[in-house]
Amino acid sequence: MKYAIFFSATSNAPVQLDPLKLQKTDFPVRRPVKILIHGYTGHRDFAPNTFIRPMLLQHEDVYVISPDYGPLVREPCYTSAVQNLPLAARCLAQLLNNLIDQDIVQNEDLHVIGFSLGAQVAGQTANYVKKKLLRITGERRYCCSAC
């Protein structure tokens, strides 16, 4: 899984985060952290992230982390994508645990937001974090007219 962090100064050139080699310099000031999780067949620059991320960065002083677990949720097999969600959730939880354990981010500053299958990842991530997530938002939408 790959992670990109955006803030107002890096909105067009995000910094890649390595969950095992986190740097406090990637989060120079304390701000709320929004994690935007894409859905089925998506990636970090997939709608609705491409609409929501710029709005958050324009209107709030936040960090936005966009996980990319696209290889785990490829077409055509929706069933395999669903089976891969716990893996994506464990990987995201590892990042969040490391951010908190290393005192880079405060737990109360986290807001995990998932769209479609990403909402399932957001919810499942709560099962793997060391500290209870205080804010999770999930948005359900249908993936296609055949669903």
N, C-alpha and C positions, 0 to 999 in steps of 0.2 A: 504494500500500500504506500502511496506517496502522499505527502502533505505539503501544501503551499500556504504560506502566511502572507496576508495582505494587510496593509494599513494605508492611511492616506498618502504617505510618501512613496509607497511601493505598489500602488494600485495597478500599475501597468507592468511591473517587473517584480513579481512575488519572490519571496525567499523560500527555498525548499528546506523543510525541516526533516531532520533525521531523529526519530524518536529515541535513539540510543546515544546520540551526541548533541543534546540540546544545549543551546547557548543563551545565557541571560541577555546577551546583546541583541538577540532576535526579538526581544520584548523589552525595549529600553525603558518604557514608562508603564506604570500600572494602568491598565485599561480593561474594560470588559472584553471578553473573548467570545466570539460567536463562531460556532462550528457549523458549516453548511454542508449537509450530506446529500449527494445526488441520489437518484433512483435508478431503476432498471435501465440498462443500456447506456447509462450516462457516464460522465467523467467530470472533473472539477470545473471545466468551462462549458457545462451543459445547462440548459434551462432547467429550473428557474434560477440557478446560481448566477447566471450572467445578468439577470435583472436585479436580483436582491442584493448581491455583493456590492455593486456600485452605489446603490441607494444607501446601504448601511454606511459605507465609507464616506459618502457625501454628507450624511445627516447626523452621524454619530461619531464620537471619538472612540473607535473600537479596533481591535484586531479581528480579522476574519481568517479562520483556518478552513481551507477547502480540501478535505480528504479526497483522494482519487482511488477508488477500488473498482474502476471500470472493467479490468480483466476478469473480475469475479462475477460480473453481471451482464455478460454478453448475450446477444441473441444467438440462436433462436430458442434456447432452452431456459424458459422461465423457472422451471423446477430446479435446475442446477443453480441458478442465481439465488433462489430462496435458500437452498441448502448451504450456500456460501456466506450467508448473512452473519452467522455466529463468528466466523473467522474474521470478517470485517469489523465486527463489534469488539472482539478481543484485541485486534490490532489498534483500533481507536482508543480503547481503554488503556492500553499500554502507553500510548502517547500522553493521555490525560494524567495517568498515574505518575509518569515521569515528570511532567510539567509541575505537578503539585509537590511531589516528593523532593524535587530539586529547588523548591521555593521560587520558581520562575513565574508561576501563575497561582493566584488564590482560587480555591474551590468556588467561593461565592461569586467570582467573576465569570464563571463558565455558563454558557447557554448553548446547548446542543440542539440543532434544528435539522430535521430530516424531512425529505420529500419522497413520497411514494415508498419504494422499498427502503429508501434512506431513513424513513420514519421508523421502520422496523430496526434498522441498525442503531438508530438513536436510542430506542427503548431497550434493546438488548445490551447496549454498551453499559447501561446502568447495572447489569448483572456482574460486570467484570471490573468496575472501578473500586478502588479501596475506600474512597470517601463518597458518600451518597451525592449524586448529582442533584442540585437544587432546582435546575430549570431545564426541562426537555420540552421541545415543541415538535409535533409531528403533523404533517399535512398529507392527507390521503388523496390521491387522484387516480383515475383509471388510466391504464397504460395505452389502451387502444380500443377501437370500437368492437373488437372481437372478445374483449374481456367480459 
